[in-house]
Amino acid sequence: MQIKAFLPASLIEYPGHIADVVYVGECNFRCPFCYNVDLVLRPERLADITSQRVLDRLAGRRGFVDGLAVTGGEPTIQPGLLHFLEQVRQLGLAVKLDTNGYLPQVLHECLQRNLVDYVAMDIKSSFARYEQAAGVPVELKRLQQTIALLMQGEVDYEFRTTVVPGLVELQDVEAIAAVIAGARRYYLQCFRPGETVGWGRDGPASAPSAELLQEMAERAAPHVQDVAIRGLEWEGDQLALTP
C-alpha cells in the first residue's frame, strides 16, 4: 500500500462513525477538477507511511475510533489493498472504501471477502461526457459493472457527483439519476475553485449556485431513495455555500 497521509478521528468521512482516514497515492483518472494534486500527479514527492505503522496506530486507537476510511488517489489500484484491509478487519474496525469504480473486479473481491462495510463511488458525470470529466479514455462497461455490484449487493453504499459547472450540468445529473435508479443514496457535492489536477491554479469553473444544486437534487429525487447536497447550509430561508 502506498499510503501517503493519515487523518485521525474524522466525523465526516464515514457516515455514522468516528473514523481515521488513510490517503493513498496515484490514480488511474485525471479529473481536471480534482484537488488532490500531489496525491495524483506527484505521489513520489510525498513520504510513504508503512502499512504496519498505520496498523499499529489503529490498534492503539480502538475504543476511540470505530472505523477506517480508505481514500486517495484511487485505492483499488493499490496491489496491497486486499491484504491491508484484511489486517484492518482483524482489528475489529468498520471499513469505508472510496473509489472511482473503474476496477469492478477489485471491488468484487473486497465484497466477496467481506473486507468493506461501506463503499462511496464517484460518478464523474453523465456517460455521454464521462471521458471529459475523468480526463482519460473510459470503458463505460466497467462503471456499469461497479454500479450493479453495489446496487445488487448487501454492503451499504453511496453514489456521489461533484457538480462542476461546464462538466456536470442539470441534464447530466438527470442522466446519472436514471442510471442509478433505485439506489440508496446519491449526493451532490459542491465544486470549490482552487488548484486542481487538470487546470492548475486558474481553472475555468466556478462554484455552482445553490439554486442549481437544489434543482439538481429535485430532479434526481424521484429516481433514488435519498438525495442530499454536500457543501451547503441554510441561511434563513435560503441555501448558501458553506465556507
C-alpha positions, -999 to 999 in steps of 0.1 A, spaced: 0 0 0 13 34 -10 -1 53 20 7 90 19 -13 106 47 -32 97 79 -60 118 92 -71 110 128 -107 109 140 -128 124 112 -165 129 119 -175 134 83 -156 109 61 -175 78 72 -212 84 79 -222 73 114 -187 66 125 -157 82 141 -131 71 117 -94 76 109 -86 82 73 -58 70 51 -49 86 18 -32 65 -9 -11 79 -38 -17 76 -75 -49 75 -95 -60 60 -129 -81 90 -136 -71 126 -143 -102 145 -135 -94 182 -143 -113 194 -112 -96 171 -87 -80 190 -58 -57 161 -46 -30 173 -69 1 159 -52 -16 125 -45 -25 121 -82 4 139 -101 33 138 -77 29 110 -52 66 103 -52 72 136 -36 52 126 -6 67 103 21 53 68 24 37 57 57 42 20 60 11 -2 64 25 -16 96 28 19 111 -8 26 103 -20 -7 117 -1 -1 149 -16 33 153 -51 19 146 -46 -8 171 -38 18 198 -69 38 189 -95 11 192 -123 22 215 -118 58 204 -124 53 167 -146 26 153 -138 28 116 -113 35 89 -119 53 56 -96 45 27 -94 72 1 -69 87 -23 -59 88 -50 -76 56 -61 -74 28 -35 -84 0 -59 -52 3 -80 -31 -4 -50 -17 -40 -52 -16 -44 -14 -52 -32 -8 -68 -65 0 -41 -76 24 -42 -43 42 -80 -44 46 -77 -80 59 -54 -67 86 -77 -38 94 -106 -62 97 -86 -82 123 -86 -50 145 -124 -51 145 -128 -18 126 -155 -10 101 -141 0 67 -153 26 42 -138 25 7 -138 54 -17 -135 45 -53 -140 58 -89 -154 24 -97 -131 17 -126 -119 -17 -113 -150 -37 -106 -130 -69 -102 -112 -55 -72 -144 -42 -56 -160 -77 -62 -131 -93 -43 -135 -69 -14 -172 -77 -12 -167 -114 -16 -142 -115 12 -162 -92 35 -135 -66 37 -156 -34 34 -188 -22 51 -195 9 31 -185 20 -4 -186 55 -18 -184 56 -56 -178 88 -75 -198 92 -107 -180 119 -125 -207 130 -150 -232 115 -174 -219 87 -195 -221 109 -226 -193 132 -212 -176 109 -188 -142 110 -206 -142 148 -204 -148 147 -167 -124 118 -160 -96 132 -181 -88 98 -197 -104 73 -221 -131 53 -202 -147 19 -207 -182 26 -195 -189 -11 -191 -166 -11 -161 -185 16 -144 -218 -1 -151 -205 -33 -135 -194 -15 -103 -228 2 -101 -245 -31 -104 -223 -47 -78 -233 -21 -53 -270 -19 -61 -274 -57 -62 -252 -64 -31 -257 -62 6 -229 -37 16 -241 -2 23 -231 24 -3 -235 58 -18 -230 74 -52 -218 109 -54 -211 136 -81 -190 167 -77 -210 194 -95 -185 212 -117 -201 239 -140 -191 230 -176 -187 193 -168 -218 185 -148 -250 203 -158 -286 197 -150 -291 172 -178 -261 152 -167 -275 148 -132 -308 137 -147 -289 111 -168 -269 99 -138 -301 95 -117 -317 74 -144 -286 51 -145 -287 46 -107 -325 45 -104 -334 27 -72 -301 35 -55 -300 40 -17 -281 73 -17 -270 100 -41 -250 130 -30 -243 162 -50 -211 178 -39 -201 214 -45 -170 221 -65 -147 245 -49 -123 266 -71 -86 262 -63 -56 243 -76 -66 212 -95 -51 183 -114 -60 195 -148 -65 232 -145 -37 243 -122 -44 273 -101 -66 291 -126 -94 268 -136 -123 278 -158 -150 266 -135 -166 284 -106 -186 270 -77 -222 260 -87 -250 281 -74 -272 269 -45 -302 273 -68 -287 250 -94 -278 224 -68 -312 224 -53 -328 220 -88 -304 191 -95 -314 174 -62 -351 179 -70 -347 163 -105 -327 133 -90 -351 127 -61 -378 107 -79 -351 82 -90 -333 74 -58 -342 67 -22 -322 96 -6 -307 126 -23 -287 153 -4 -263 182 -12 -230 184 5 -213 218 10 -244 238 15 -260 253 47 -292 272 53 -291 309 59 -326 320 70 -348 306 42 -320 304 16 -294 278 7 -259 290 8 -225 276 1 -206 266 32 -171 281 36 
